[in-house]
Amino acid sequence: MEKFLSTDGTLEAGCDEAGRGPLAGPVLAAAVILPPDFDLPGLDDSKKLRESTRLKLETGIKEQAISWAVAECSPAEIDQFNILNASILAMHRAVDQLLVRPELILVDGNRFKNYPFIPHRCFVKGDSRFASIAAASILAKNERDRMMKQLANQYPGYGWERNMAYPTEEHRLAIRRLGLSAEHRRTFKLRNP
């Protein structure tokens, strides 16, 4: 994994999201600026890591980062703007919250909308290539998982504490049995199991 795209000390903010595919809950995004001397063994794309590993790495990321932020778009915003636009909006909101202004935004994926006055570059599988994007993927994933576990207490029966609202058979059967909750995304196709 590369630490940075730039070799001239440009302040890069890595951005990634978590929660594009679930049937319920918000989509979260994180933005992370790492220092030149950043060193965190085991850092990788959040999808390749166990929860216990992600939680340990989260502590190191937050301790070492120059700045980091996590932001979200609600299920209602996802329905209003569509999941792609909501994911990008959540990334913009995360960059908005950074305490240090980056000079370049590195985005996981192939779609992004211009952020005012800061250039960006998109990278498919960027969370496996650049440390700042991998760090953002971990922060977004961990925070969304925590939120879904809390929402599972408010809306029991869907199994969100296990499936994080992804369209598992358990979740789809629960929708048939219980109907939609206030946290479900109305524009997503809820196929029968």
C-alpha positions, 0 to 999 in steps of 0.5 A, spaced: 500 500 500 502 506 498 502 512 503 501 518 499 499 519 492 503 526 492 511 526 493 511 533 495 508 534 502 501 535 499 496 535 504 491 529 502 485 527 505 482 520 503 475 519 503 471 513 503 464 511 505 460 505 508 453 503 507 451 504 500 448 497 499 444 496 506 436 497 505 436 501 512 440 506 516 444 512 513 450 512 509 457 514 512 463 517 510 470 519 513 475 524 511 482 523 513 489 527 513 495 523 515 502 526 517 508 524 512 511 519 518 504 516 519 505 508 520 500 503 522 502 496 521 496 492 518 492 498 515 488 495 509 481 496 506 476 495 512 472 490 508 478 485 508 479 486 516 475 483 522 471 488 527 476 487 532 482 489 528 478 495 525 477 497 532 484 497 534 486 500 527 481 506 529 485 508 535 491 509 531 488 512 526 485 517 530 491 518 534 496 519 528 491 523 523 493 530 522 485 531 522 479 526 521 472 527 520 465 522 519 459 525 516 452 522 514 446 522 510 440 520 512 435 514 509 431 520 507 436 524 504 438 517 500 431 516 498 431 524 495 438 524 492 439 517 490 445 513 494 451 515 489 449 522 490 448 521 498 454 518 498 458 524 495 454 529 499 456 525 506 464 525 503 463 533 502 460 533 509 466 529 512 471 534 508 467 540 511 468 538 518 476 537 517 480 542 522 485 542 517 484 544 509 486 539 505 490 541 498 487 534 495 482 529 496 483 522 494 476 518 493 475 511 493 471 509 487 470 512 480 465 518 481 465 524 485 463 531 485 467 537 485 469 540 492 469 547 492 477 550 491 480 543 492 482 538 486 480 531 487 482 524 484 478 518 484 481 511 484 477 504 484 479 500 490 483 506 492 482 503 499 487 498 498 492 503 495 492 509 499 493 509 507 488 515 507 483 512 504 484 505 507 483 509 514 477 513 512 474 506 510 475 504 517 473 510 520 466 510 516 465 502 517 466 502 524 462 508 526 456 505 521 456 499 525 456 502 532 450 506 529 446 500 526 447 496 533 444 502 536 438 502 531 437 495 532 435 496 539 430 501 537 428 497 531 428 489 534 427 483 530 431 485 523 438 483 526 441 489 524 446 488 530 449 482 526 447 484 518 448 491 519 441 492 515 445 489 508 439 485 504 441 478 508 435 473 508 434 474 515 433 481 514 429 480 508 424 475 512 424 480 517 421 486 513 416 481 510 414 479 517 415 486 521 414 491 515 418 497 514 421 501 519 422 508 519 430 507 518 428 503 511 430 506 505 424 507 501 427 507 494 431 500 495 428 494 491 426 490 497 426 483 494 423 477 497 427 471 500 
